[in-house]
Amino acid sequence: MRAHKALESEDAKEAQWEAVRGAAVGAVKWGAASAVLGGVGYVFSPLYRGLTVQFKVYLQMSGMIVGSMIEADYRMRQYEQRVRMQRRIARDRAVWADYEKELMEIENEPQPSQKK
């Protein structure tokens, strides 16, 4: 059963901020690409020049929104993979520490041939 307020955990907050950073970067990258394409369209296309300002803004915003969604999703998948790897490493370290502790206990026990 899930704990109450699971979205307020430290992991969830870090994941949210990672998604926000990805969305901002994606909006900037894809917004720049949309602006370049808009400039190319304005120079070479009489159809694009004939569009209203509102529709040109819509096209620009659409590119920015798509870019922010793609980049946020990409960053979230990277974050999840990184967290899984960190947890796997921590689990493996704990198992290895238990193994070393058990080995030290076995090595420190007196041998039956030494009890004479």
All heavy atoms as an XYZ file, in Angstrom:
929
protein
N       0.847     -1.171      0.000
C       0.000      0.000      0.000
C       0.895      1.238      0.000
O       1.887      1.304      0.712
C      -0.900     -0.037      1.219
C      -1.906      1.047      1.258
S      -3.045      0.721      2.610
C      -4.487      1.431      1.943
N       0.551      2.206     -0.793
C       1.353      3.416     -0.912
C       1.140      4.339      0.284
O       0.054      4.429      0.834
C       0.977      4.165     -2.176
C       1.372      3.404     -3.390
C       1.288      4.275     -4.572
N       2.439      3.909     -5.376
C       2.903      4.616     -6.350
N       2.350      5.732     -6.663
N       3.929      4.200     -7.032
N       2.191      5.031      0.614
C       2.114      5.990      1.706
C       1.355      7.231      1.253
O       1.321      7.571      0.080
C       3.515      6.376      2.151
N       0.748      7.877      2.206
C       0.070      9.133      1.902
C       1.110     10.185      1.553
O       2.237     10.161      2.022
C      -0.764      9.597      3.097
C      -1.915      8.677      3.397
N      -3.015      8.597      2.588
C      -2.111      7.781      4.392
C      -3.860      7.706      3.080
N      -3.331      7.191      4.186
N       0.731     11.096      0.704
C       1.598     12.193      0.289
C       2.896     11.678     -0.334
O       3.987     12.173     -0.048
C       1.887     13.124      1.457
C       0.639     13.763      2.034
C       0.987     14.723      3.137
C      -0.287     15.331      3.699
N      -0.006     16.300      4.739
N       2.774     10.663     -1.197
C       3.956     10.081     -1.841
C       4.637     11.084     -2.767
O       5.841     11.006     -2.991
C       3.567      8.834     -2.615
N       3.886     12.033     -3.295
C       4.478     13.015     -4.196
C       5.267     14.086     -3.458
O       5.904     14.926     -4.082
C       3.393     13.677     -5.054
C       2.704     12.752     -6.047
C       1.627     13.519     -6.809
C       3.709     12.168     -7.016
N       5.230     14.072     -2.138
C       5.984     15.042     -1.362
C       7.306     14.463     -0.854
O       8.010     15.109     -0.083
C       5.142     15.543     -0.187
C       3.941     16.348     -0.642
C       3.093     16.849      0.502
O       3.530     16.750      1.673
O       1.990     17.337      0.239
N       7.655     13.271     -1.312
C       8.918     12.675     -0.882
C      10.080     13.387     -1.570
O       9.908     14.114     -2.548
C       8.950     11.184     -1.218
O       9.062     11.013     -2.617
N      11.260     13.167     -1.050
C      12.456     13.816     -1.596
C      12.735     13.332     -3.022
O      13.104     14.123     -3.890
C      13.638     13.502     -0.670
C      14.720     14.529     -0.638
C      14.265     15.966     -0.449
O      13.419     16.271      0.397
O      14.794     16.802     -1.189
N      12.535     12.039     -3.274
C      12.734     11.503     -4.624
C      11.771     12.124     -5.621
O      12.151     12.461     -6.746
C      12.553      9.977     -4.644
C      13.714      9.246     -4.026
O      14.804      9.851     -3.926
O      13.535      8.071     -3.660
N      10.527     12.275     -5.221
C       9.528     12.856     -6.118
C       9.848     14.316     -6.424
O       9.700     14.763     -7.567
C       8.138     12.730     -5.504
N      10.311     15.048     -5.417
C      10.652     16.452     -5.648
C      11.848     16.580     -6.580
O      11.869     17.434     -7.468
C      10.927     17.150     -4.315
C       9.669     17.389     -3.514
C       9.951     18.095     -2.218
C       8.655     18.255     -1.429
N       8.842     18.914     -0.159
N      12.851     15.718     -6.400
C      13.999     15.746     -7.298
C      13.580     15.403     -8.725
O      14.056     16.019     -9.680
C      15.068     14.763     -6.822
C      15.815     15.212     -5.598
C      16.871     14.206     -5.188
O      17.501     13.597     -6.072
O      17.059     14.026     -3.975
N      12.691     14.432     -8.870
C      12.205     14.044    -10.199
C      11.419     15.189    -10.834
O      11.558     15.457    -12.038
C      11.338     12.792    -10.100
N      10.623     15.878    -10.050
C       9.864     17.009    -10.578
C      10.789     18.105    -11.075
O      10.590     18.665    -12.163
C       8.923     17.560     -9.504
C       7.786     16.639     -9.157
C       7.052     17.067     -7.890
O       7.422     18.044     -7.240
N       6.020     16.339     -7.530
N      11.817     18.419    -10.310
C      12.745     19.473    -10.724
C      13.539     19.053    -11.951
O      13.857     19.887    -12.815
C      13.666     19.876     -9.581
C      12.994     20.840     -8.657
C      12.603     20.618     -7.372
C      12.598     22.179     -8.972
N      11.984     21.743     -6.872
C      11.974     22.716     -7.839
C      12.699     22.975    -10.103
C      11.466     24.012     -7.805
C      12.196     24.265    -10.060
C      11.590     24.764     -8.926
N      13.869     17.779    -12.043
C      14.565     17.287    -13.237
C      13.677     17.448    -14.468
O      14.140     17.852    -15.535
C      14.966     15.827    -13.041
C      15.866     15.297    -14.115
C      17.248     15.908    -14.110
O      17.725     16.360    -13.059
O      17.871     15.942    -15.192
N      12.393     17.161    -14.331
C      11.455     17.333    -15.443
C      11.303     18.806    -15.811
O      11.225     19.155    -16.994
C      10.099     16.735    -15.086
N      11.275     19.678    -14.824
C      11.153     21.118    -15.093
C      12.380     21.622    -15.839
O      12.269     22.378    -16.818
C      10.944     21.905    -13.772
C      11.115     23.394    -13.984
C       9.582     21.599    -13.197
N      13.567     21.197    -15.394
C      14.786     21.609    -16.104
C      14.776     21.091    -17.536
O      15.153     21.813    -18.471
C      16.021     21.099    -15.361
C      16.366     21.901    -14.123
C      17.718     21.520    -13.564
N      17.749     20.168    -13.028
C      17.464     19.835    -11.782
N      17.112     20.772    -10.921
N      17.524     18.587    -11.384
N      14.349     19.848    -17.723
C      14.262     19.296    -19.072
C      13.277     20.047    -19.939
O      13.530     20.309    -21.120
N      12.148     20.414    -19.361
C      11.138     21.160    -20.122
C      11.665     22.526    -20.532
O      11.429     22.982    -21.663
C       9.859     21.294    -19.303
N      12.374     23.190    -19.640
C      12.916     24.510    -19.972
C      13.963     24.416    -21.083
O      13.936     25.201    -22.038
C      13.526     25.150    -18.721
N      14.850     23.433    -20.964
C      15.876     23.262    -21.989
C      15.237     22.895    -23.322
O      15.614     23.421    -24.376
C      16.899     22.189    -21.547
C      17.804     21.780    -22.686
C      17.723     22.696    -20.384
N      14.265     22.008    -23.293
C      13.578     21.609    -24.525
C      12.835     22.760    -25.170
O      12.847     22.910    -26.399
N      12.199     23.588    -24.366
C      11.476     24.738    -24.915
C      12.438     25.712    -25.578
O      12.148     26.247    -26.655
C      10.682     25.439    -23.813
N      13.589     25.925    -24.972
C      14.568     26.841    -25.558
C      15.127     26.264    -26.856
O      15.199     26.958    -27.883
C      15.703     27.135    -24.550
C      16.861     27.857    -25.218
C      15.170     27.950    -23.383
N      15.527     24.982    -26.826
C      16.115     24.379    -28.026
C      15.121     24.334    -29.181
O      15.433     24.752    -30.299
C      16.607     22.955    -27.713
C      17.878     22.943    -26.915
C      18.566     21.619    -26.694
C      17.864     20.351    -26.825
N      18.659     19.193    -26.355
N      13.948     23.813    -28.910
C      12.958     23.687    -29.975
C      12.366     25.035    -30.349
O      11.960     25.243    -31.493
C      11.873     22.703    -29.554
C      12.328     21.285    -29.634
C      13.310     20.693    -28.905
C      11.809     20.288    -30.501
N      13.425     19.386    -29.262
C      12.517     19.101    -30.233
C      10.805     20.269    -31.453
C      12.256     17.923    -30.899
C      10.545     19.079    -32.108
C      11.269     17.928    -31.839
N      12.317     25.962    -29.414
C      11.860     27.309    -29.742
C      12.827     27.995    -30.691
O      12.409     28.679    -31.632
N      14.124     27.805    -30.463
C      15.126     28.371    -31.368
C      15.008     27.737    -32.752
O      15.081     28.441    -33.768
C      16.523     28.158    -30.799
N      14.812     26.426    -32.787
C      14.651     25.749    -34.080
C      13.383     26.246    -34.789
O      13.394     26.459    -36.008
C      14.599     24.242    -33.882
N      12.312     26.436    -34.041
C      11.074     26.950    -34.635
C      11.248     28.362    -35.162
O      10.716     28.716    -36.224
C       9.935     26.938    -33.614
O       9.628     25.628    -33.244
N      12.020     29.171    -34.433
C      12.271     30.540    -34.881
C      13.095     30.543    -36.169
O      12.812     31.315    -37.096
C      12.994     31.325    -33.789
N      14.091     29.676    -36.237
C      14.897     29.568    -37.462
C      14.026     29.117    -38.626
O      14.087     29.684    -39.727
C      16.094     28.617    -37.248
C      16.763     28.271    -38.574
C      17.092     29.238    -36.287
N      13.205     28.103    -38.390
C      12.314     27.638    -39.447
C      11.298     28.720    -39.842
O      10.943     28.853    -41.019
C      11.590     26.363    -39.018
C      12.461     25.117    -38.939
C      11.656     23.949    -38.366
C      13.026     24.763    -40.301
N      10.821     29.483    -38.874
C       9.918     30.589    -39.175
C      10.598     31.647    -40.034
O      10.001     32.188    -40.972
N      11.869     31.943    -39.716
C      12.625     32.897    -40.528
C      12.836     32.397    -41.949
O      12.691     33.153    -42.915
N      13.172     31.107    -42.059
C      13.342     30.506    -43.388
C      12.017     30.546    -44.146
O      11.981     30.876    -45.349
C      13.879     29.068    -43.268
C      13.817     28.332    -44.599
C      15.303     29.080    -42.743
N      10.953     30.220    -43.455
C       9.632     30.262    -44.086
C       9.251     31.668    -44.528
O       8.667     31.860    -45.600
N       9.605     32.660    -43.719
C       9.279     34.038    -44.065
C      10.059     34.492    -45.297
O       9.537     35.196    -46.157
C       9.576     34.963    -42.880
C       9.092     36.365    -43.091
C       7.763     36.678    -42.890
C       9.967     37.368    -43.505
C       7.305     37.961    -43.084
C       9.515     38.649    -43.709
C       8.175     38.951    -43.501
O       7.721     40.231    -43.716
N      11.329     34.076    -45.385
C      12.171     34.489    -46.510
C      11.756     33.795    -47.799
O      11.673     34.425    -48.860
C      13.663     34.209    -46.197
C      14.536     34.379    -47.437
C      14.143     35.117    -45.081
N      11.462     32.497    -47.734
C      11.271     31.716    -48.957
C       9.822     31.400    -49.312
O       9.560     30.966    -50.426
C      12.048     30.396    -48.855
C      13.530     30.590    -48.847
C      14.268     30.353    -47.697
C      14.198     31.017    -49.983
C      15.633     30.527    -47.694
C      15.567     31.195    -49.978
C      16.296     30.949    -48.825
N       8.889     31.569    -48.395
C       7.522     31.118    -48.658
C       6.526     32.274    -48.631
O       6.287     32.879    -47.572
C       7.120     30.078    -47.611
O       5.763     29.739    -47.751
N       5.906     32.535    -49.764
C       4.852     33.555    -49.749
C       3.636     33.101    -48.944
O       2.925     33.926    -48.366
C       4.490     33.735    -51.226
C       5.176     32.679    -51.979
C       6.181     32.038    -51.096
N       3.428     31.796    -48.863
C       2.324     31.267    -48.055
C       2.535     31.610    -46.583
O       1.611     32.062    -45.902
C       2.207     29.750    -48.251
C       1.143     29.041    -47.427
C      -0.246     29.473    -47.891
C       1.294     27.551    -47.519
N       3.766     31.398    -46.071
C       4.065     31.701    -44.673
C       3.947     33.204    -44.413
O       3.446     33.616    -43.366
C       5.465     31.198    -44.298
C       5.772     31.340    -42.828
C       5.314     30.413    -41.913
C       6.498     32.425    -42.354
C       5.576     30.540    -40.558
C       6.766     32.572    -41.003
C       6.301     31.621    -40.113
O       6.561     31.769    -38.779
N       4.410     34.019    -45.341
C       4.305     35.475    -45.158
C       2.854     35.926    -45.089
O       2.536     36.911    -44.434
C       5.009     36.204    -46.306
C       6.501     36.232    -46.177
C       7.127     37.206    -47.159
N       6.912     36.814    -48.553
C       7.778     36.099    -49.286
N       8.911     35.714    -48.751
N       7.496     35.803    -50.543
N       1.975     35.183    -45.720
C       0.559     35.542    -45.727
C      -0.195     35.126    -44.479
O      -1.343     35.520    -44.282
N       0.435     34.332    -43.620
C      -0.242     33.900    -42.391
C      -0.380     35.059    -41.414
O       0.418     36.003    -41.420
C       0.543     32.768    -41.724
C       0.667     31.463    -42.517
C       1.568     30.479    -41.763
C      -0.686     30.838    -42.768
N      -1.367     34.968    -40.571
C      -1.566     36.016    -39.559
C      -0.509     35.890    -38.466
O       0.096     34.827    -38.268
C      -2.956     35.909    -38.909
O      -3.046     34.666    -38.237
C      -4.049     36.028    -39.966
N      -0.285     36.971    -37.758
C       0.685     36.969    -36.658
C       0.269     35.956    -35.595
O       1.118     35.236    -35.035
C       0.803     38.382    -36.052
C       1.670     38.359    -34.806
C       1.341     39.351    -37.074
N      -1.040     35.873    -35.337
C      -1.524     34.950    -34.316
C      -1.166     33.502    -34.676
O      -0.750     32.725    -33.815
C      -3.048     35.070    -34.146
C      -3.492     36.370    -33.568
C      -3.706     37.441    -34.640
O      -3.362     37.258    -35.807
N      -4.262     38.560    -34.228
N      -1.310     33.147    -35.951
C      -1.007     31.775    -36.350
C       0.496     31.518    -36.312
O       0.928     30.415    -35.951
C      -1.567     31.477    -37.748
C      -1.536     30.027    -38.093
C      -2.348     29.120    -37.419
C      -0.687     29.544    -39.070
C      -2.317     27.770    -37.716
C      -0.645     28.196    -39.378
C      -1.464     27.305    -38.698
N       1.290     32.510    -36.640
C       2.749     32.351    -36.545
C       3.165     32.147    -35.088
O       4.036     31.332    -34.791
C       3.454     33.560    -37.146
C       3.322     33.652    -38.654
C       3.971     34.924    -39.162
C       3.692     35.110    -40.638
N       4.190     36.385    -41.137
N       2.547     32.874    -34.188
C       2.830     32.692    -32.757
C       2.394     31.300    -32.313
O       3.103     30.625    -31.557
C       2.127     33.784    -31.919
C       2.181     33.457    -30.433
C       2.750     35.139    -32.202
N       1.255     30.852    -32.812
C       0.777     29.500    -32.497
C       1.783     28.454    -32.961
O       2.081     27.502    -32.232
C      -0.586     29.262    -33.146
C      -1.048     27.832    -33.079
C      -1.532     27.302    -31.900
C      -0.963     27.011    -34.200
C      -1.940     25.981    -31.833
C      -1.367     25.687    -34.144
C      -1.858     25.183    -32.957
O      -2.256     23.888    -32.896
N       2.300     28.612    -34.173
C       3.295     27.662    -34.677
C       4.560     27.673    -33.816
O       5.123     26.619    -33.506
C       3.638     27.980    -36.138
C       2.541     27.730    -37.160
C       2.994     28.208    -38.532
C       2.158     26.266    -37.192
N       5.005     28.847    -33.412
C       6.185     28.973    -32.553
C       5.941     28.294    -31.200
O       6.771     27.533    -30.715
C       6.531     30.447    -32.357
C       7.703     30.718    -31.450
C       9.029     30.410    -32.105
O       9.144     30.453    -33.313
N      10.013     30.089    -31.303
N       4.797     28.570    -30.610
C       4.475     27.974    -29.311
C       4.332     26.463    -29.409
O       4.718     25.735    -28.494
C       3.188     28.596    -28.752
C       3.359     30.014    -28.269
S       1.824     30.795    -27.773
C       1.105     29.598    -26.695
N       3.780     25.981    -30.516
C       3.626     24.537    -30.694
C       4.981     23.843    -30.686
O       5.154     22.797    -30.060
C       2.901     24.235    -32.006
O       1.607     24.749    -31.984
N       5.945     24.437    -31.393
C       7.293     23.875    -31.390
C       7.902     23.864    -30.008
O       8.535     22.887    -29.591
N       7.694     24.927    -29.267
C       8.250     25.013    -27.914
C       7.600     23.998    -26.982
O       8.282     23.362    -26.169
C       8.076     26.421    -27.371
C       8.898     27.458    -28.100
S       8.576     29.135    -27.568
C       9.372     29.120    -25.968
N       6.305     23.816    -27.108
C       5.598     22.874    -26.237
C       6.010     21.442    -26.540
O       6.275     20.640    -25.632
C       4.076     23.067    -26.359
C       3.680     24.398    -25.730
C       3.317     21.917    -25.712
C       2.263     24.824    -26.008
N       6.084     21.098    -27.825
C       6.516     19.744    -28.201
C       7.936     19.493    -27.702
O       8.241     18.434    -27.142
C       6.410     19.544    -29.725
C       7.135     18.293    -30.169
C       4.965     19.487    -30.153
N       8.808     20.465    -27.885
C      10.186     20.315    -27.417
C      10.279     20.154    -25.920
O      11.073     19.340    -25.421
N       9.476     20.905    -25.181
C       9.524     20.784    -23.723
C       9.014     19.416    -23.272
O       9.570     18.821    -22.346
C       8.737     21.911    -23.062
O       7.363     21.800    -23.345
N       8.000     18.897    -23.947
C       7.497     17.566    -23.574
C       8.532     16.489    -23.873
O       8.778     15.600    -23.043
C       6.200     17.247    -24.321
C       5.017     18.038    -23.851
S       3.452     17.541    -24.597
C       3.784     17.589    -26.327
N       9.147     16.560    -25.036
C      10.133     15.546    -25.420
C      11.334     15.581    -24.488
O      11.791     14.537    -24.002
C      10.563     15.754    -26.890
C       9.405     15.405    -27.815
C      11.800     14.926    -27.226
C       9.633     15.760    -29.260
N      11.859     16.755    -24.227
C      13.048     16.871    -23.381
C      12.734     16.522    -21.924
O      13.545     15.888    -21.252
C      13.624     18.279    -23.469
C      14.947     18.445    -22.786
C      16.103     17.754    -23.498
O      16.008     17.509    -24.712
O      17.102     17.453    -22.823
N      11.563     16.900    -21.420
C      11.190     16.544    -20.046
C      11.070     15.027    -19.906
O      11.541     14.452    -18.922
C       9.880     17.218    -19.658
N      10.475     14.385    -20.890
C      10.361     12.929    -20.853
C      11.734     12.270    -20.910
O      12.012     11.328    -20.165
C       9.502     12.445    -22.017
C       9.331     10.945    -22.014
O       8.804     10.412    -21.006
O       9.741     10.294    -22.997
N      12.604     12.783    -21.760
C      13.957     12.237    -21.884
C      14.709     12.386    -20.564
O      15.358     11.445    -20.093
C      14.688     12.963    -23.012
C      16.129     12.575    -23.157
C      16.491     11.344    -23.689
C      17.139     13.441    -22.765
C      17.813     10.989    -23.824
C      18.469     13.095    -22.901
C      18.804     11.870    -23.433
O      20.124     11.520    -23.556
N      14.620     13.560    -19.947
C      15.305     13.783    -18.674
C      14.743     12.895    -17.564
O      15.487     12.410    -16.722
C      15.181     15.245    -18.257
C      15.904     16.219    -19.119
C      17.371     16.311    -18.721
N      18.067     17.313    -19.488
C      18.454     18.492    -19.010
N      18.215     18.810    -17.763
N      19.092     19.331    -19.777
N      13.430     12.694    -17.565
C      12.822     11.831    -16.549
C      13.300     10.396    -16.707
O      13.587      9.713    -15.723
C      11.294     11.887    -16.635
C      10.699     13.110    -15.999
S      11.080     13.253    -14.248
C      10.292     11.796    -13.633
N      13.371      9.901    -17.957
C      13.860      8.545    -18.162
C      15.313      8.410    -17.737
O      15.694      7.412    -17.112
C      13.687      8.126    -19.629
C      12.216      7.814    -19.948
C      12.029      7.276    -21.346
N      12.078      8.402    -22.294
C      12.931      8.499    -23.301
N      13.804      7.563    -23.530
N      12.900      9.551    -24.098
N      16.140      9.410    -18.016
C      17.527      9.389    -17.555
C      17.597      9.406    -16.036
O      18.395      8.685    -15.436
C      18.293     10.592    -18.102
C      18.770     10.445    -19.500
C      19.658     11.621    -19.886
O      19.499     12.740    -19.395
N      20.587     11.362    -20.777
N      16.769     10.235    -15.407
C      16.756     10.327    -13.943
C      16.351      8.995    -13.322
O      16.982      8.529    -12.373
C      15.802     11.443    -13.497
C      15.677     11.544    -12.002
C      16.659     12.157    -11.246
C      14.579     10.999    -11.341
C      16.558     12.239     -9.872
C      14.465     11.077     -9.973
C      15.458     11.693     -9.245
O      15.359     11.753     -7.882
N      15.306      8.382    -13.869
C      14.864      7.089    -13.338
C      15.958      6.039    -13.469
O      16.191      5.255    -12.544
C      13.608      6.624    -14.074
C      12.369      7.405    -13.737
C      11.197      7.061    -14.631
O      11.348      6.213    -15.538
O      10.121      7.647    -14.425
N      16.638      6.033    -14.608
C      17.717      5.067    -14.808
C      18.858      5.322    -13.818
O      19.410      4.387    -13.249
C      18.226      5.160    -16.243
C      19.259      4.126    -16.580
C      19.707      4.239    -18.027
O      19.516      5.263    -18.672
N      20.310      3.187    -18.526
N      19.191      6.593    -13.595
C      20.256      6.934    -12.661
C      19.887      6.524    -11.234
O      20.716      5.966    -10.501
C      20.540      8.435    -12.740
C      21.743      8.875    -11.962
C      22.121     10.330    -12.228
N      21.040     11.261    -11.940
C      20.440     12.011    -12.845
N      20.799     11.972    -14.101
N      19.459     12.846    -12.485
N      18.631      6.762    -10.835
C      18.190      6.396     -9.488
C      18.209      4.877     -9.324
O      18.648      4.362     -8.293
C      16.790      6.980     -9.191
C      16.182      6.360     -7.955
C      16.874      8.481     -9.044
N      17.741      4.154    -10.343
C      17.775      2.687    -10.266
C      19.198      2.180    -10.114
O      19.465      1.261     -9.337
C      17.139      2.077    -11.512
C      15.648      2.144    -11.515
C      15.077      1.397    -12.702
N      13.660      1.616    -12.789
C      13.018      2.010    -13.868
N      13.683      2.214    -14.992
N      11.720      2.202    -13.856
N      20.124      2.768    -10.868
C      21.523      2.346    -10.789
C      22.098      2.639     -9.413
O      22.801      1.804     -8.832
C      22.343      3.052    -11.872
C      23.776      2.589    -11.938
S      23.966      0.852    -12.361
C      23.437      0.875    -14.048
N      21.790      3.809     -8.854
C      22.289      4.152     -7.524
C      21.735      3.196     -6.469
O      22.459      2.769     -5.564
C      21.916      5.589     -7.170
C      22.686      6.623     -7.952
C      22.146      8.025     -7.737
O      21.083      8.232     -7.152
N      22.882      9.014     -8.227
N      20.450      2.853     -6.589
C      19.858      1.920     -5.626
C      20.449      0.531     -5.779
O      20.686     -0.165     -4.786
C      18.344      1.880     -5.795
C      17.690      3.141     -5.295
C      16.203      3.108     -5.444
N      15.627      4.362     -4.966
C      14.409      4.743     -5.193
N      13.586      3.983     -5.900
N      13.960      5.893     -4.729
N      20.703      0.105     -7.014
C      21.313     -1.204     -7.242
C      22.719     -1.244     -6.657
O      23.106     -2.217     -6.010
C      21.367     -1.510     -8.736
C      21.919     -2.884     -9.044
C      21.951     -3.187    -10.529
N      20.610     -3.075    -11.091
C      20.332     -2.468    -12.244
N      21.289     -1.925    -12.956
N      19.103     -2.417    -12.683
N      23.482     -0.169     -6.849
C      24.835     -0.106     -6.298
C      24.791     -0.138     -4.773
O      25.580     -0.848     -4.135
C      25.570      1.148     -6.814
C      25.906      0.976     -8.300
C      26.828      1.422     -6.012
C      26.404      2.248     -8.959
N      23.873      0.606     -4.176
C      23.749      0.620     -2.712
C      23.368     -0.762     -2.190
O      23.910     -1.224     -1.175
C      22.714      1.652     -2.278
N      22.444     -1.439     -2.892
C      22.050     -2.782     -2.474
C      23.219     -3.755     -2.593
O      23.471     -4.547     -1.687
C      20.873     -3.239     -3.334
C      20.285     -4.563     -2.911
C      19.087     -4.953     -3.768
N      19.469     -5.080     -5.174
C      18.920     -4.418     -6.182
N      17.958     -3.544     -5.952
N      19.322     -4.603     -7.422
N      23.973     -3.658     -3.690
C      25.121     -4.539     -3.873
C      26.206     -4.265     -2.842
O      26.856     -5.194     -2.354
C      25.695     -4.389     -5.286
C      24.784     -4.966     -6.347
O      23.825     -5.703     -5.981
O      25.010     -4.684     -7.550
N      26.410     -2.992     -2.501
C      27.390     -2.665     -1.457
C      26.981     -3.239     -0.106
O      27.820     -3.711      0.665
C      27.555     -1.155     -1.347
C      28.395     -0.563     -2.426
C      28.601      0.907     -2.220
N      29.387      1.458     -3.313
C      29.471      2.731     -3.589
N      28.817      3.613     -2.860
N      30.200      3.152     -4.597
N      25.690     -3.184      0.203
C      25.221     -3.739      1.472
C      25.425     -5.248      1.507
O      25.863     -5.798      2.522
C      23.747     -3.399      1.678
N      25.135     -5.920      0.403
C      25.348     -7.375      0.343
C      26.827     -7.684      0.492
O      27.210     -8.601      1.213
C      24.777     -7.947     -0.979
C      25.234     -9.366     -1.203
C      23.261     -7.869     -0.983
N      27.660     -6.914     -0.193
C      29.096     -7.145     -0.123
C      29.622     -6.884      1.290
O      30.469     -7.632      1.786
C      29.810     -6.248     -1.128
C      31.262     -6.553     -1.257
C      32.296     -5.827     -0.755
C      31.842     -7.686     -1.899
N      33.483     -6.425     -1.057
C      33.239     -7.573     -1.763
C      31.321     -8.769     -2.580
C      34.110     -8.511     -2.280
C      32.202     -9.700     -3.101
C      33.569     -9.571     -2.950
N      29.124     -5.840      1.954
C      29.544     -5.553      3.330
C      29.136     -6.691      4.262
O      29.916     -7.095      5.140
C      28.949     -4.235      3.804
N      27.925     -7.242      4.088
C      27.505     -8.383      4.895
C      28.400     -9.597      4.642
O      28.760    -10.321      5.568
C      26.047     -8.754      4.595
C      25.069     -7.723      5.130
O      25.470     -6.919      6.009
O      23.913     -7.720      4.664
N      28.755     -9.799      3.379
C      29.631    -10.916      3.032
C      31.000    -10.748      3.683
O      31.541    -11.693      4.254
C      29.776    -11.015      1.508
C      30.809    -12.000      1.065
C      30.576    -13.369      1.143
C      32.036    -11.571      0.565
C      31.528    -14.278      0.745
C      32.995    -12.469      0.167
C      32.738    -13.825      0.250
O      33.690    -14.713     -0.139
N      31.560     -9.546      3.625
C      32.862     -9.305      4.244
C      32.799     -9.483      5.758
O      33.718    -10.038      6.367
C      33.356     -7.903      3.905
C      33.827     -7.755      2.476
C      34.265     -6.347      2.156
O      33.855     -5.394      2.870
O      35.024     -6.191      1.184
N      31.720     -9.024      6.366
C      31.560     -9.175      7.816
C      31.493    -10.648      8.185
O      32.137    -11.096      9.138
C      30.290     -8.452      8.270
C      30.040     -8.494      9.746
C      28.770     -7.747     10.091
C      28.450     -7.880     11.560
N      27.177     -7.257     11.897
N      30.719    -11.410      7.429
C      30.605    -12.846      7.685
C      31.946    -13.538      7.478
O      32.337    -14.416      8.263
C      29.559    -13.444      6.752
C      29.295    -14.916      6.983
C      28.222    -15.441      6.046
O      27.317    -14.665      5.677
O      28.312    -16.625      5.692
N      32.683    -13.150      6.475
C      33.983    -13.739      6.201
C      34.962    -13.441      7.322
O      35.731    -14.321      7.740
C      34.522    -13.220      4.865
C      35.829    -13.826      4.389
C      35.663    -15.320      4.141
C      36.290    -13.126      3.131
N      34.944    -12.204      7.826
C      35.833    -11.848      8.945
C      35.491    -12.653     10.198
O      36.385    -13.073     10.935
C      35.736    -10.350      9.239
C      36.302     -9.468      8.146
S      38.022     -9.771      7.819
C      38.738     -9.094      9.291
N      34.193    -12.886     10.435
C      33.798    -13.682     11.591
C      34.277    -15.121     11.449
O      34.733    -15.725     12.412
C      32.279    -13.647     11.755
C      31.745    -12.308     12.219
C      30.230    -12.248     12.227
O      29.583    -13.253     11.848
O      29.687    -11.198     12.607
N      34.189    -15.667     10.250
C      34.635    -17.045     10.011
C      36.145    -17.139     10.178
O      36.654    -18.087     10.778
C      34.207    -17.513      8.601
C      32.696    -17.686      8.573
C      34.912    -18.804      8.214
C      32.142    -17.971      7.181
N      36.883    -16.155      9.675
C      38.338    -16.174      9.776
C      38.809    -15.990     11.210
O      39.860    -16.499     11.595
C      38.952    -15.090      8.891
C      38.847    -15.393      7.421
C      39.410    -14.279      6.559
O      39.725    -13.189      7.106
O      39.517    -14.494      5.345
N      38.074    -15.287     12.035
C      38.477    -15.028     13.420
C      38.100    -16.145     14.378
O      38.538    -16.150     15.517
C      37.879    -13.709     13.903
C      38.504    -12.519     13.225
O      39.628    -12.588     12.752
N      37.769    -11.423     13.164
N      37.264    -17.094     13.938
C      36.917    -18.220     14.812
C      38.120    -19.147     14.945
O      38.839    -19.392     13.988
C      35.750    -19.008     14.204
C      34.448    -18.291     14.286
C      33.299    -19.121     13.679
O      33.551    -20.247     13.231
O      32.183    -18.617     13.658
N      38.349    -19.658     16.171
C      39.482    -20.601     16.327
C      39.189    -21.914     15.598
O      38.054    -22.387     15.563
C      39.567    -20.802     17.841
C      38.258    -20.343     18.387
C      37.661    -19.395     17.385
N      40.201    -22.470     15.003
C      40.070    -23.724     14.284
C      40.046    -24.891     15.294
O      40.664    -24.817     16.356
C      41.264    -23.906     13.324
C      41.334    -22.839     12.255
C      40.147    -22.886     11.325
O      39.592    -23.952     11.054
N      39.713    -21.724     10.856
N      39.357    -26.004     14.978
C      39.300    -27.133     15.904
C      40.667    -27.740     16.174
O      40.940    -28.210     17.251
C      38.414    -28.150     15.187
C      37.693    -27.390     14.120
C      38.493    -26.191     13.839
N      41.576    -27.700     15.261
C      42.907    -28.258     15.461
C      43.760    -27.381     16.370
O      44.745    -27.838     16.930
C      43.620    -28.450     14.120
O      43.769    -27.190     13.492
N      43.388    -26.150     16.587
C      44.143    -25.228     17.422
C      43.685    -25.259     18.869
O      44.252    -24.601     19.711
C      44.006    -23.802     16.888
C      44.626    -23.592     15.541
C      44.355    -22.185     15.008
O      43.621    -21.434     15.619
N      44.975    -21.873     13.893
N      42.676    -26.042     19.242
C      42.116    -26.043     20.600
C      42.843    -27.000     21.532
O      42.407    -27.251     22.626
C      40.638    -26.423     20.555
C      39.762    -25.349     19.998
C      38.316    -25.754     20.107
C      37.418    -24.654     19.637
N      36.006    -25.003     19.761
N      43.927    -27.570     21.227
C      44.631    -28.558     22.058
C      44.998    -28.095     23.389
O      45.209    -27.251     23.982
C      45.886    -29.021     21.340
C      45.576    -29.787     20.111
C      46.859    -30.214     19.485
C      46.603    -30.932     18.205
N      47.786    -31.370     17.578
